[in-house]
């Protein structure tokens, strides 16, 4: 069922260690056999390039239940949009696109099948609640409240780019990712979605590493989120990476 309905797009740059685990969890999803996984890669580190080339040549041996396709990537907004654009060139375009980060582990093997069944024709965009490393989960629970408030009170949906399940036609209807956005690109896209067509799927089976919170600091990430919301009507703000990639 998933092969006929879903394409997964993963932006990637020098993340070979987590990417292997992410692909392993994807392969363990129920009804996943034959599902396309487009990896938009911009690696420049030798070991990651070696791994990406190995996926190009031996992906079917490593992950026999997946159809792995490697294309050129870029910054996350650019990489995701390139993946969606590439899908449009294929004869077997799917109804749904899942934008997934390279360190997003789908630990519930029924997650994608359950979300597709729940979503079929009802929502333009779905996301899932996240879990992360011990000691950082409370920050995602705080984000859950913020996400609920902005989506259902302010009618301003926000799904973190690490897990966005889009109806493909809805994605193109709102214009897709803007490659000039170097930060907050996920928020700028999601806010174009009709709040009545947005849904947050509650689960403990969607895990992401806490590396961004660890590397940049909780205070930095909180300030960036609030500044992004404050500048939601100022597209120029998002064209500066706000030191996120340093």
Buried (B, 14 or more C-beta within 10 A) or exposed (E): BBBEBBBBBBBBBBBBEBBBBBBEBBBEBBBBBEBBBBBBBBBEEEEBBEBBEEBEEEBEEBBEBBBBBBBEBBBBBBBBBBBBBBBEEEEEEBBBBBBBBBBBBBEBBBBBBBBBEEBEEEBBBBBBBBBBEEEBBEBBEEBBEBBEEBBBEEEBBBBBBBBBBBBBEBBBEBEBBBBEBBBBBBBBBBBBBEBEBBBBBEBEBBBBBBBBBEEBEBEBBBEBBEBBBEBBEEEEBBEEEBEBEE
